[in-house]
Structures are given as C-alpha cells and as structure tokens.
Amino acid sequence: MTTQPVRFYHRGRIVDVSGVHPTRSVLDWLREDAHCTGTKEGCNEGDCGACTVVVGELDAAGQLQLQTVNSCIQFVPTLHGKALFTVEDLKPQCAGQLHPVQQALVECHGSQCGFCTPGFVMSLWSTYEHHQAAGTQPTRQQLADDLSGNLCRCTGYRPIIDAGQRMFDLPAARLDAAPVVAALQALQAGSLNYQGARPGEPAATLHAPTTLDELAALRVRHPKATLLAGSTDIGLWVSKQFRDVGDLIYVGNVAALKTIETLADGGLRIGAGASLEEAYAALARRLPALTDLWLRFASPPIRHAGTLGGNVANGSPIGDSPPMLMALDAQIELRQGERVRQMPLPEFYIDYMKNRLEPGEFMQALLVPGAAFDRTVRAYKISKRFDCDISALCGGFSIELDGDTVRSVRLAFGGMAGVVKRAAAAEAAVLGQPWTEATVQAAQAALLQDFKPLTDMRASAEYRMQVAQNLLMRFWLETRVVDPLPVSQTSVFAVMPHGV
C-alpha cells in the first residue's frame, strides 16, 4: 500500500502532513506542529469549546460550507481535502485590524481571563459568516444556541451575546471564499491511505474511501479496523482513555453515506454518515416536537461532526437518538460487501455495548417509515445541565388514538438499562385502553417490570424510575384528548425563539 500525505488548506496555503499518528488531534497539531497557539486546550473531550475551530469543505454545488468543530477530538487525517480556520485567520481578513467579532467582544467587555475567548470568537465568526451570506441577523436565542458548546467561567454570557449582536453593526469583513474554493478544487482530494506512528511504536493506518462500494470492500478486507465517523466518541477513547484504536476506516468522505432522502411512502432514508445536525433538522421539520431534543443534543460543534449512524451504532445506553428512533419504528440498513439487510432498531442491541453487526458489516442508513410521521410523537431529555450535557435518561414516545382509545403506542427509554429498549409491559398496559390518567398510572406501575435501572454518577436508580414514570404522565398531559397542554407550557424553546 502506498501511503499518502494529508493535504488541506490552512493559513492561506495547502499544507502536507506526513508521519504523525492517525489519531493525532487537530488541536495538538495546531499548537505543537503549526505553532498556532491561539486555539486553547480546556477539557480535551469536546465539552468546553475552548478549542473550537471552523472546518470548510465544498458541497455538491462547489460552494464553501463552514462548520464549527472541536479540534481536541478531531484527528488530523480527517482534514484531508478540507480547509481549517482558526482565530489566527481573522485579523488578516481585516488588514491587520481586529475582525468585527473580536472588536465587538472588546467593546462589549466579552472577555476577562480570555482563555475561552478564541473558541467563542470562532463560533461567533461561523455565525457571522452564515448570517452575512443570508443577509440576516441572529436573535439572542439563536446566538445562545450557536454558543451552547462554548463554556465561560468568569465573563458571563450576557456580554458575549451582546457582542454577537454588536458585531453586525460594525463595518462588514467577509471571508474571501474564492481562493479557498480554488485551492480545494485544485486539491482534488480523493481516497486517502495514510500511515503514521508515534516515536518507538509501529505504524497505524487510516483508510478514507470516497464511495460506498470502496467502503464496503475495505470493511470486508479489514473487519477489525475501527470505523471512524465524527470522532465525537472515538476521540475520547484516545484523549481520555489512552486506548490504541488500531487501524482506522474513516467514513466522513463518503458523500453517499450522508444523503437524506424522502421514501415512496413519505418516510425518510437517512444515511448513517449524515451529521446529527442535518439528521435532526430533517426529522424536526416533519415533527416539530423533536426540536427541543435536537437543540439540546450535545452542542453545535458536536452535532456538526457526529453522525446519526455513529450515535446509534455506538450502542450507548444513554444515547439520545435511539429512544426517539424506536418511537418512530426506525429500521437500520446494514451492509456487508454486496449484501444489504434491514432490521428493526430494537433488535439491533444485544447487551451493553454489544450489537448484531457481523464481521465486515457496517451501518449504511436508517429508515423511518412514513406512517411514523402521522403519529403524535414526543422526546424528552433529562440531564443536570440544560445545554450540552449527557442524559441521565431519555424517553421517546409515540401514540395513535382511535377516538379516546389507544390504537398503537411506542415507549422507549435510554438510561434505564444496559441498552436502549422499549417498555413492553408499559406498552401492553396502554394498548387498546382509553387514554386516561388511570391508564397512564397502570403504565407507570408496569415500568417496574420493564426496567431495573442502575445508580451511577448521573442519577440514582430511584430517581431514574421516578422520572421515567413522571415522563409518562407528562406525555399524557400533552396528548390527552381533552385539554392537552399547549407547547407554550411545555417547551422552553417555544417562548425563546430560536429561528429553526
């Protein structure tokens, strides 16, 4: 196998990177190799946002698309064929003067110790570029949503959001995208086979195919290789657990894996490589009740990088996507070489972090049937922080009524067992019954048969069971036949316009 360098656009030119280990983080490369130390290391796990950078790549129409990501958990080879922007890139756009984003932070006193500031600057710069291109300005809530992955311990968020509004009042300074587009077009980055090593260690390999057929063939040849998508989980295996993840197959350059299509029955086929942001946006357009879960799922940099298929295949019992998808009767599409098979999502999980993937197989898509969008659906996330936090438990529910009688119901929970699963006993207590408070109370009692939750750092077993039962009551209050609670009484985002 011929090894190739990783080639990407940075600081106005194409750079070639060779030899570094495939799991070297973009943050470490920036600070230690490129000597661009404006980007900071805070948590080193994708939570605090101090390391936020912006990655640009060309879409199908050849237009430059910008997205924030956490550089601490992104691996250098994933930049192949893309553009990397950091806080050092802003002043050159303004002939050596402060960019409007930076100037607004100065004027609004949006920085004290300054450690988190470069990450805020890059998130605000991404927002600035998107709204300047659209000729719009964000609301304060939109700014809060965009900054939900950036934490500040000393300044407070009010002056930072003030700066986010102020930056549009200053003389405009847009990124000149033409040279970036020309450079990326000249790269003509195709499939990548890359090798690199740490001193004194054997080399590791990263394969980055660009087509589904190439990915399927690679997966069969390398069934033990680690599949890498958004790196929002595997990045922590490296940065926090110091795991040797072996050889990697990176799926982020397979365009066909990112498509979201409408099916003949009105359902959705969501490619497993579609970002969490794009996948949740597509679902929320059809089911606005899912918007709260979308905006509370991690943070924009995580949702831009992470994928729906990765979140499902990971198999974490506290993953937020599977409960919702189970409530929607989602099927998963698996591929092994030329063979493609489908299975209901609840059948995929065997035990804690174990699933039915066979050697050489990978998840290709998730299928949501059209009938699912005709049901009443809710998804609830319970966590200690409102934004950017891991769930203590998560529920995905759907119901169909015939008059006041329950015709069909799905009640799925994460955080209540070793796997995400549906509450079979609770569903049985509801199905065919009048949708009344007494029926809900029967379902609450039945949950004790469905789950024996554990106590851990996020919640006690007793808390999880009590809250799961409470969520069933909340679901009824929102969907009861007589006087259901309106969205204005149940959703924070309903009274804090976010513009999505």
N, C-alpha and C positions, 0 to 999 in steps of 0.2 A: 504493500500500500504506500502510495506517495503522500507524504504529509504536506499540508499547505499552511501558509500563514493566515492569521485572522486579519482581515482588511476592513477598515471602517474610517469614516470621516470624523476628524477631531481637530479643533483649533485651526480650521481653515485649510486642512490638507488631509490626504489619505495617509493613514499610518498602517504599518505592517507589524504585527505582533507574533513572535515565534518563541517556542521553547517554554513559555510559562505553563504551569499545570492547568489542565482544562477547567478546574474548579477555582482558579484564582479569581477573586471578586473584582468587579469593575472598580469598586472603592479602593482596594489595595493597589490596583494597577495605577489609578489616578494619583494617589498620594505618594507611592513609593517608586513607581517607574516613570510616570509622566511628570512628576513633581508639581502637580496641580492640587495644592493643599487647601483650596477654598472649600471643597466638599469635605464634610466632617463625619467622623465615626461616633455615633452615640450608642445605640443599643446593639448594633450589629445583628439585628434579627428582623428588620423591616417594620418596626413599630414606631420609632420616634420621628422619622423623616429628616433627620439632620443630614443624611447622605443623599437626599433627593436630587436626581439629575433628570434630564429630558432626553429621550431617545426619539430620533426621527427616522422614518422609513417611507418608501414610496408606495402608494396604494396602486390599485389596478389601473387607475387613470393617469399614473405618473405624477400625482400630486404629493407633496411632502406632508406627512401626518406626524404630529408631535404628541408624545405621551410621557407623563412623569412615571418614573420607576425608582425603586430603592436600590442604589448601587451596591449596597453592602451584601445583598444576596443574589445579585445578577453575576453570572460568570462571563469572563471576557469573550470567549468564543461566540456567545450569543449576540455579540455586536456585529458579527460578520455581515457586510453589505449595508450597514445602517450608519446613522450619524449620532454622535454623542455630544451633548451640550451641557456645560457646567457653568457655574457662576462666573468663571473667568471669561466666558464668551460675551458677557453683556456690555461691558464698557467699550470694547471695540466696535459695537454696533452704534455707539454714540460719540465717536471720535474722541474717546478717552474720558468723556464725561459720564456721570452716573446715569444709568438707564432709568426711565420713569419709574420702574418698580423699585429700584434702590432709592431714588430721590424721594419717592412717596414715603418709604419706610423711615427715612431721615426726618422728613417734615412732620410725620405723624407720631414720632417717638416710638416706632415699632420694634426697637431693638434695645436690649440692655446688655447682658453679658455677650450676646452676639453669636453664641455657639450654634444655636439653631437657625440663625438668620439665613445662611446660604440655602438651606433646604426650603425655607419659606419663600425666598427670592425665586427659586426655580419653579416652585408650584405656582406662584403668582405670575411668573413670566409665561408659563404654559397657558394659564387662564387669560392673560393679556393678549397673547398671540391668537388664541381661538376667538376671543370676542372682537378683537380688531379686524380679523378676517371676516367675521359675520356682521360687523357694523353694529354690535350690541354692547351693552354693559351689564355686568352681573349684579344681581341683588345681593344684599348682605348674606342671605341664607345660601345663595349659590356659592359665594366666597367661602362661607363656613363649610359647605360640603366639599369644596375643592381643597380646603386646608385640613380636612379631618384626619389626614395622615401625618400632619406636622404638629409636634408637641412642643410647647414652650413652658418653661418652669418659672420664669421671672417676669417677662414683659406683660403677660396677659393678652388675650386675643382681641379685645376691642380696638386698640390702636393698630393692630396688624390688619384687621378687617377695614378700619378707616383708610389705611394705606392702599388696600385693594381697590377701594373706590376712588381715592385721590389719584392713583396712577393714570386713570383715564382722562383727568383734567389737565395733565401736563403735555407738552409737545410730544407728539407720537414718535416712536422709534421702533420700526418693524424690522424683523429679521429679513435680510435679503435672501430669499429661498433659492433664487436662480442658481448661484454657484454650488449650493448644496445638492440640488437636484441634478445638476450636470455631473458633479463628482460621483453621486450614487449611480447614475446611469452609466458612467464610464467604468465603474467597478464591475458591472455585470456579474455580480456575485452569484455563483451557482451553488451546487452542493459542496460541502466542506468536509474534508477528512483531516483532522488536526491531531497532533501528538505533542505532549509536553510533560515535563516532570519537575518535581521538586528535587533539590540537591540530594544526592545519595539514594534516591528512590527510583524504581522502574517507571518507565513512561506509561501514561494513561492516554487513551484515545477518545476523541469526541467525533461522532459522525453527525452531520447535519444535512439530511436529504431535503429535497425541494418538492418531491411528488409523493403521492400516496403509494404508488407501486414501488418506488425506491425504498420508502419507509417499511413497507410490508416485507420486502426482500431482506432488508437489513435486520429487521426484527427476527426473522426466521434464522438468519445466519448467526445472530448474536442474542440468543434468548435470555442470557444472564446479564446483558447490559442494562444499565439504569435508564429508563425513559425520562427525559427532562423536557418540561414544557416551560412554565413560567418561573420555575426555581423558587417559588414562594414557600415551599416546604423543604425541598432538597437543599436549598441554600442554607437552611438552618441545620440540616444534618451535618453540613461541613463546618459552618461558623460556630455552632454551639456544641455539637456532639463529637466533632472532630472525626467523623466517620470517613472511611475510604469507600467512596461510592463506585469505584471501579471505572470501567469504560462506560461512556455515555452515548445515547442516541438522542439528539436534540430535535424536537418536532416543531419548533417555533417557526421554521421557514417553509413549512408545507402549507401553501395557501389553501389547498382544497380541504384541509382539516379545519379551516376557520370559517367556512361558509355557513350561513344561516338561511334556510330555505322554507317556503311555505309548501306543505304537502297537499296532495289532491283532496284530502278530507278536511282541509283547513287547519291541520296541525302544523307543528314546526319540526324541522330536522336541524338540530344544532350540532355543527361539527365539534368534535371533542376538543379541538385546539382553539375554538372561539374563546376570546377573553371573557372573564367574568363580567366585565363592564358591558360588552356587546351582548352577551347571552342574557344577562338580567334585564338589560334595556329592551330586548326583543320580547321577553316574557311580560315585562311590566306594561309594555304598550298594549298587549292583549288583556292583561289582568292588572289594572292599576293598583289593586290591593297588595300586590307584591312590591310596590315601590319602597315601602318602609324597609323591608328586608334588604333590597338592593342597596339602598343608601347607607345601611348600617353594616353591610358585609365588608369587614376589613376597612380599607381606605382606598382612595383612587389609585395610588401607585401600585398597590397590591392587586386591585381589580384590573388594572391595565395589563399587568404581567401574567397573573394567574389565569388558569383556564377552567372552564366548567368541567371538562372531562377529567382534568387533573384532580379537581376537588372531589369528584365522585369516585374516581379510581383509587385515590389515596385511601379511602375507607375509614377515615377518622370517625369515631362515633359522635364527635361534636362538630362535624362538618355541617354547614348551614344549608347547602344545596340539596342533599338527598331527601330530607323530610318534605321539602316543597315539591320536589320532582316525584316522589312517591305519591303525594296527594294528587298529582296530575297524571297518574298512571304511566309514567315515563318508561320507555323501553331503552335498553342500551344496545348499540350495534358494535359487535366485536369482529375483528379481522385477524386472520392467521394465514399469511401467504395470499392465495386467491380465495380462500374460504371466508364467507361472511355469515355470521349468525346473530340472532337477536334474542334477548331475554328480558323479562320484566325486571326492573331495577331491584325490587325487594329480594329477588332470587340471587342476586349477584354476591351479596355478602354472606360469608360462611361463619366467621367468628371474628374476634378483634383483629383488625388489620389483615384479614385473610379474605380472599375472594375467589371467584371461579375462572379467572384468567388462566389459560393454558400456556405452556411454554411457547414462545414465539408469537403470542397474540397481543393485541393492543386494542384499546377502545377507539372506535372510529367516529361515532356520533351518538347523540341522544335524541330520541324520538318522542315528541309529545303529541298524542292524538288530538284531533280537532274537537272531539266531544268534551275533552277536559276543559276547554275554554267556555263551555256552556254551563259549567257548574259554578257554585259560589265557593270561592277559594280564599283562604287566609293563611298567612305565615307569620309566626311570632318568634322573636329572638329575645332571650333573657340573658343579660350579661351585666357585669359590675359597672363598666363604663358604657355610656350610650353609644359613642362612636368608637370605631377601631378597637374592638375587643373580641375575645374568644367567648363563645356562648357557654353558659352553664347548662342550658338546654335550649332546644329549638323545636318548634312544632309546625308541621304543615298539614292543613286540614282542607277537605273539600266535601261538599254536600249537595245533593239534589233532592228537592221536595216535590211530592205529588199532593198538592193542597197543603195540608199540615203534616203529612206522613213522609218519613224519610225513605226515599227510593234507593239512594246509594250514598255511601259515606266512606271516606278515607281519613284515617287519623294516624299520622306518622310522627315519630319523635326521634330527635337526636339528643345525646347526653343522658339517656335513661338506661342504656345497656351497652354491651361491648360492641354493638353495631347499631346503625340507624335501622329502625324497623317500624312496621305498622302495629297498632294496638288492636290485635284481633278480638280480644274479649270485649273491649270497649266498643268496637265497631258493631259486634254482634248485639250488644245491649241497645244500640241505637237503631239498627237497620229494621225497617218495617214498623217502627213505633212512631207515635205522634211526636213532633219536635217540640217538646215541652221541657220545663225545668225538671220535672220528675225523671224524664228520660235522661237528661244530662247527669243528674245525680246517680242514676244507675250506671252510666258510663264512667263516672268518676270512681265509683266503687270497683268497677271491673278493671280499672287501671292497675289495681293491686295484684291482679292475676297476670297482667301483661309484663310488668317490669319490677325488678328488684335493683334500683339504682345504687350506685356506689357513692361514698363520700370521698372527695378529693379537695384540692386547693381552691377549686372554683365554687363548690357548693356541697352541702351535706346531702345525704340520701333523703332525709326527711324533707328538706327544702325542695329538692327536685320533684319529689312526689306531690307535695302540696301545690307547687307552682304548675305542674303538669295538669293537675285536677282543676286549678283555677283557670288555666287557659281554655279548657273545655267549656267552662261556664262563660268565659269571655266570648268564645266563638258563638255560643248560643245567643248571648245578649246582642251580638252584632248581626245575627242571621235569623232570629226568631220571626215568626210570621207576623205577629202584632208588635208594632212599635220598636223595630230594631234600632240599635244605637247608630246614629249617623257618623260618618267618617270624622266630622269636626270634633267629636267627643272621644275619638279613639286613636287618632294619629297626630303625632307631633308635627309631621310634615304638612298636614292639612292646614295648619294655622301658621306655618313658617314657609312661605312659598319658595320652592327650590327650582322651579322653571324646567323640570324634566318632562 
